[in-house]
């Protein structure tokens, strides 16, 4: 499924296409606009695309048209931010969930350090 996404790429789930990815570039930044649902079953394709774009570019993910995420997507998005990916237009419920995930991870690391 990897290839040119200049006209958009549908990442298909089990039943229907759930996530569309549009790519645009300006100066040293690449923006991936996500439309639809981000779920575990389409994360591998998204990871591949992001990894292929990250080299030598500032990566921006526009989430204005994201309608649904699952727990695995939240963990992935939290790791993206930790790796300096900018999440733009992130819906408040997703932003809050990412913040909670980061707090959980921080507490888990603190507990491991004490042991």
PyMOL commands that set and color helices and strands:
alter all, ss='L'
color gray80, all
select helices_A, chain A and resi 40-54+71-82+92-114
alter helices_A, ss='H'
color red, helices_A
select strands_A, chain A and resi 9-12+17-26+29-38+58-69+86-88
alter strands_A, ss='S'
color yellow, strands_A
deselect
rebuild
show_as cartoon
